Amino acid sequence: MPRIEPLTPPYTAPVDQALRRWMPPDVPHEPLTLFRVLHRNPELASRMFALGAGLLGHGSLPAIDRELVIARVTARTGCPYEWGVHAASLARQAGLSPEQLQATTDTDPAANVSWPPHHAALLGAVDELHDTAQLSQAAWDDLRVHYEDGQLLELLVLAGWYRTISYLANGLLLEEEPWGTSFPAR
């Protein structure tokens, strides 16, 4: 049971409208538990929406790169809730295979998957950021070969944003969505 109870229908008109903005049209399930909990504080939810929606819908990173970063960040932070939501929907739509998604949860994501150089650079950067909150010059140089300045800025914000989302989901004790992909057992 989450530490803060998610809102349940019937929603007030403003909450209903806000939740519809947060979800893709015609989804066959309730708005995400995370969104329904966040709307216990509508002002905070509104502020968070701008950055989250911007990163997902208007970013300059290719979708597969974005989803790889999200999968690795949420795996490294031990956040099965957010990992499972993205693995079930956006990551697969972006082109990550089940084997690649599984590898994002492995201690060494390259042990069983051969990643193209730009994806190996992303995974290495996420791991360094997770472990040290910094990037070595070597990691930065590996990224610079593949990405422009604007994309590099977005990558740093994206990794930090999904660390924040992981803290939120883990701190609230959110259970995996029933339709989400199950986090691999370790």
N, C-alpha and C positions, 0 to 999 in steps of 0.2 A: 504494500500500500504506500503510495507517495506520501511524503511528509506534509505536503499541502494538497488538499483535495482538488482535482481538476473540476472546472465548471461542467455542468451537465445541462442538456436541454430541459426545458425551453430557455434559450438564451434571450437576454434583453436585445432589443433591436440594434443598438450600437455594437454589442459584443458579437452578435450574429454576423453583422456586416464586416467587422474586423476579422473574424475567423474565416469568413469566405475569401477575404483578400489573401490570407495566409496559405490557403490550400488551393491546389490546382482545381480547375472546374471539373465537375462530374466525377469526383473520386468516390469510390463505393464505401467509404468508411467515415467515421466521425473525424473531426479535426484532431490532429496529433495531441496526445496527452500533454506534451510540453507546451503547446500553444494554449491549451485550455487552462493549464496552471498559470502560465504567464499572464493571462487575462484576469487573474485575481488582482493584478496591478496594471490597468489599461494604459496608463501613461508610460510605464516602463516598456510594456509590450509594443506600444507605438514607436518608441525610440529604437527598440531593437529591430523592428520590422524593416526600417530603412536600410540598415547595414546588411542584414541577412538577405533580404530580397535583392539588394544591389549586387552582392557577391554571387548569388545563384543565377540571377537573370540578366545581369548586365556587365559581367566581368570580362576581362580581356584574355584570361587564361582559357585554353581549350577545355571543354567540359570534362573530358577524360582526365586531364591533368588536375583540374579542380577536385574531381571526385577521388582521385588517387590521394591527394593531400588530405582531404577530409577523412577518408578511410584510415589512413595511417595515423593521423592525429587522434581520432577517436579510438583506434585500437591501442595506441600507446598510452592514452589516458584511462584505459580500461572502461570505456563507455559503451556497453553493448546496446543501450537504447539508441543512441544516435548512429552508431555504426550500422545497426540493423535497419534503421529507416532508410539510410542512403543506399545500403547494399541491395535492398529490395526494390528500389525504384531508380533514383537518379544515377547511381553508379553503373547499373546495368544498361540504362538508356544511353549513357555516355560511352559505353563500349568496354567496360571492365568485365573480364570473364570471371566465372566463379573461382577459378584457380588463382587469378590475380587478387581477388578480394580476400580469399583465404590467406594468401601470402602477406597481405597487409597486417595480419594478426600474428605473424610469425616473428620470433626474435630476430631472425635474419630473413628479410623479405626476398632476398635473392637466392636463398638456398634451393628452392624448388621452381622458381620462375626466372626466366631470362628477360630482364627488363631492357627496353631501349635506353640509350644513354641519357636522354632527357628525363625519363622516369626514374632511373637510378639516381640522378642528381636530385630530383625532388624528394625521393625517399631518404636520401642521406641528409638533406637539409632539414626535413621534418624531425629526423632522429636527433640531429645536433641541437635544434631548437628545443626539443623536448628535454634533452639531457642537460643542456647548459644555458638555455635562454640566450644563446649567441650563435653566430655562424663563423666558422673559421674562414680564412682567406681561401683555402683550397675549395671548400664547399661553395663559397660565393663565386669563385672562378668557374667551377663546374656548371653552375646555374647560368652565368653570364654567356656561356657559349650558346645557350638555347633560348634565352628569354631577354626581352627588352626591359628597360628600366621600369616602365609602368607595370609590366607583368610581375617584376620582382617585388615591387611595393605591394601589389595585390596579393602575392604569395605570402608575404609576411603577415599581412592583415588577416588573410584567410586562415592561416595556421593558428594565429592568436584567437580569432573569433571562434573557431571550433574547439579550441582548448577551453574558452569561456563557456561555450555550450555544453561541453563535457562536464565541466565543474557544476554547472547548473543541473543537468540531468542526474549526475552521480550524487550531488548533494541533496537533491529532492527524492532520491531512491526511486526514480522512475523505472517501472518494469517495461520490458521490451513490448513494442506494439504487437498485437497478435498476428498481424499480417507481415511484420518485418522479418528479415532474414535473421535466423538465430546466430548469435555470436559463437564462433567455434569454441568447443570445450578445450581447456588446456590442462 
